[in-house]
Every structure is written in C-alpha cells, then in structure tokens.
Amino acid sequence: MYYPDELIEEIRARNDIVDVISGYVRLQKKGSSYFGLCPFHNEKSPSFSVSRQKQMYYCFGCGAGGNVYTFLMEYENFSFMEAVKFLADRAGITLPEMEYSKEAKEKADLRAAILEVNKKAARYFYAQLKSERGKRAYSYLKDRGLSDETIKTFGLGYSNVLSDDLYQYLRSQGYSEELIRQAGLINTDEKKGVYDKFWNRVIFPIMDVNSRVLGFGGRVMGDGKPKYLNSPETPVFDKSRNLYGLNRARTSRKPYFLLCEGYMDVISLHQAGFTNAVASLGTALTPGHASLIKRYVKEVYLTYDSDDAGTRAALRAVPILREAGISAKVIRMTPYKDPDEFIKNLGAAEYEKRIQNAGNGFMFGLEMLEKDYDMASPEGKTAFFREVSRRLLSFEDELERNNYIEAAASAYKADPESLRKLVAKTAVNEGMARPVERPRRSGESRKPKEDGALTAQKALLTWMIEDERLYDKISSYIHPGDFEEGIYRRVAELLYEQRAAGSLNPAGILNYFTEEEEHREAASLFNTKIRKLRTKEEEEQALKEIILQVKARSIDERTMNLDPADMAGLQQLMAEKRKLEGLRTLHISIDHG
C-alpha cells in the first residue's frame, strides 16, 4: 500500500457512499437502505442497494458489491490508487508526495509531459478545423454526415497544408523539439528538416479510458496514400492495448461492445445511438485488446467490413476473443461495406435488426470454411467435417464442446454421435486426448478446494457482518484458521479482530486489498446471495449445515497436513472433531427478537 492504512480509511470515511453513488445512480430510500437501478447490468426493477450504515453497496441481481473504492474501480475503471486520489480530492484531503526512484520519476514526468503536449496539439487541430483554413476538412466531415455536436464530442480536427505548422505552434508555446518528437508529432528529414507527422489531414484524437489524448489518427481527404496514418508507439501510446472510442463506450452500460475496423465506423455508430462501439487502432485485434475489452464486457459483436479483408479479420478475431473468455457474434452488413455506409443508407433501426440477427462467431467460421470444400461430393464433405472436428477440439470444456458438436451437426445435416466420434478420433490422432481419470477409491483424498466449500465460507462471512447474534453463534464453532488460506482467511482475521474490539467496519476491511483483483474478490466475500428462508427453523438448519461443512473441511485439510509427531496438534484436532460431532446433534437457536 502506498499510503498509510489510517489515511486510506480517513478518505473512505470522508466520502459517504450514498452521496458518491448518488452522483452516478438515482437512489431512493426504502427503509434503512437506498435502492436504484444497477449501473453494472441492465434491469427494469431496482435491485441495487446502498447502505449508509455499512457504507457498502450490493446488487441482488448481478451480485456486484463493495465499498466506495470498489464502486469507482468498477464504474470508472480506476485502479485502487486512482480511486484513492479521486476521493481524496473530493474530500479536500491532500495526499502526501509518493516516493519515486530517480528512474521512475523521470518516466512519470515524461509521460505527463507527452500527455500535456498531446492535449495542446488536439486543441490546436480542433481550432484549425473551425478556422478558415479548415473549411475543406470541415466540409468533408459534414459531407460524411457528422453533426457539429459529434465533431466536438470526438474532438475531431484538421492539420493544415503547411508541413511544419503544428511544430512551429508548439515551439512557440515553449515545448522542446525533443519532447515534440518523443510525442510522435514530428519527423526529421535531411532535405526538409523537421516536419509534422500529420499535415493536410482530418485528425482523430485517440484517447484512453479517462479521455487523455494518447496519440492521433489522420485521414487524407482525397486519394493520397496512406489513407490513414497513426501516431507511432510512444511512452503513452501502444496501439495494441488501446481501443478507439473506449472512453465513451465504457459508460454506455450495454452488456456488449460493437467492434469495428475504423474511426468513422465508431463515430457514425455513436451518432446513430450505438454508443458501445469501439475499434482497434489501425491494427488487427490482439490479445491485449481482448484483455482490455474483458474489463468491461463479456460479449462482442464484430461489425467489420463485409469484404474479404474484413471477413478474414473477423475470423482471426473470434478465437482471440474466445481465448480471453469473450463470446463473439458477427453482424452481416451486406449489401453495404461497413457500418458507416450501412447506417447512411438503411438507418439505425435496420442496423439494430442486424444486431439482433447476428450469428455465432464459431458458426460463422464454419460457414466461411464451407466455401473451401465441394460439399456436393462425399469426399469434399468428409474433408470438411475432418476440419470441423479439429476446430471443435479448441473447446476445452466438454459441455461447451458437445453443444457445438450438436450445433454443427444440425447446421450441416450430420449425425451428432458420428461427429462426436470423429472429434474423439481426431484428438487421439493429433495427440490431443487427455488420459481418462481413474475413479477414486474410497478413502482417497480429494482436493479440498471446491466451489461449494468456498461458497459456504462466503455465506458465513456475509452472515457475520449482517447480524451480530449470528456472529456470536458462528464464531463459537468457526475461527479464522478454518477459512481458505489467502484472501478468505485474511478477511476473516480482520473481521474477527473488529468484532473482538467491539466494532464492525466491513467497508474498512476492503481498504487492506489494494490490488484490483484482490479488492474485487474481497468485496465479493461480503456479498454472497443467501436464499431467503421461509421460517426460523429453516434458517437455523441452513446455518448449522454450513458451519458443519466449513468446519469438517477445515479439520480434514489440517489432518492431511499434520506432522505425525505433533501430539499437541493431534489432540487439538481430536477435540475439534468431538465438538463437531456434538454439533451434529445440537440445535442452534437464532433469536431475532
């Protein structure tokens, strides 16, 4: 942690969660909590709950939950430290200067300077577009159907016909030639000397998720080459890890992205109301792009050009997305080439229909594959299915693979069982089959890490912060050492420490987890969906069964790892086993009076 625990907690305490979230979500008070429509999934009835008492939020629909830091990390996609700085500023708290090594400070200073000069350049390009010199570029954008509001929203600009115009302007503003070069805004030639990277082009500023200008794309207005020109890689710009339009698409709150090929496609879609459109930056989709997308959505609709190059790009993108855990669908835009052209001719309503009729990415690949085979001949059809079987092997999950086997068999009128056998045979022939696991004998130990056991531990943690009386019941049988090593145990230790001190601050516990994934996982431990039970007796029985499950697993795990010479440890385990057996016949009473 970069800042003291006390400061992190002070910042959290000075930012009431209801006040902060009210800036993003319309909340209404119901009882002791506030409710609104969840910003993390689409819903019509409010299931998003915010508790002022606990300083926590929870969605009963999608399970999102945590404290005020968690909310900003999820909604704004901040890192933990970015959320801390945002809330410190909101509360008027001055953060102490962080200690940097000399090298780290130089890198941070350079990045900040490049971002500053990029911002200045973007404003200059926009001013040029609006000036007399930018009339041709402005007319070009208007002829492409863009409104003034859209031009302003995306910060579009113009680099005028003088080849060192931006360079001279930035130098007049006090920026060094070396900094302008490191920002990727100028080149140097033996004959021409220093000249602008972009000139006589329409300019598209490329921004990160927080709308900071990382670089630029420039498009010629005639038949010049290259048609599009992008900023080179710089200390702030990596085109394989950024997406055009993401700064706006991330706030659309739709559960999927529309993935395009070009800037104009993204802008046209946004203008038509499809504000979840993004595009890769003049390069094919990379695993870096897929990882970035997964931070926001789990589904992508590919809306690439309908020509051969666009089809090939879509076919390459589907497995990359699937590898990252993102499902892909393919939108057909025939008879038009791209989304921009499609919407100009048929409109947004027809494009929405194409979204609804988008095809599965894997099945789209098979459809394109079919064109390479003579499906009218037995030999051609058999060869086709051999290739299909190879592709089906890419699904590691057996259930998913079987689903696709059935879908492929149905689409191409084959017997599912025959295709399943061909897939198995292909796996053996290509050395991809895994040995069949032998059945466990009775008495053989299983791996203790099972989803059901961890869910039970989450339920106990959730119950213990919900009701002090339940904490007293649970803690008489379960101690922190009974929880899974790592985050589960650390959260339990902190919770037990708080309860022993006579306080409860679950929102403060989350402050201890500053790594994004750890923080989200810790937040989830206090937000387990617990099925509403009809009667007090049912609740008592459920609590008893979960305590038994967690304790039995803990004892089994410690027994396996016990040193045979540890007599004291053995005696303790035997005592805990006796207590556990006694609990099986004991009635746990929960008094809600």
Helices and strands as residue ranges (DSSP letters): H 5-13, H 17-22, E 28-30, E 33-36, E 48-51, E 56-59, E 65-66, H 68-75, H 80-91, H 102-130, G 132-134, H 135-143, H 148-153, E 157-159, H 165-172, H 177-182, E 186-189, E 193-196, E 201-207, E 213-219, E 228-230, G 239-241, E 243-244, H 246-249, E 256-260, H 263-271, E 277-280, H 287-294, E 299-302, H 308-323, E 327-330, H 339-346, H 348-356, E 359-360, H 361-370, H 378-392, H 398-411, H 416-429, H 451-466, H 468-475, G 480-482, H 487-500, H 506-509, G 510-512, H 516-525, H 536-560, H 567-585
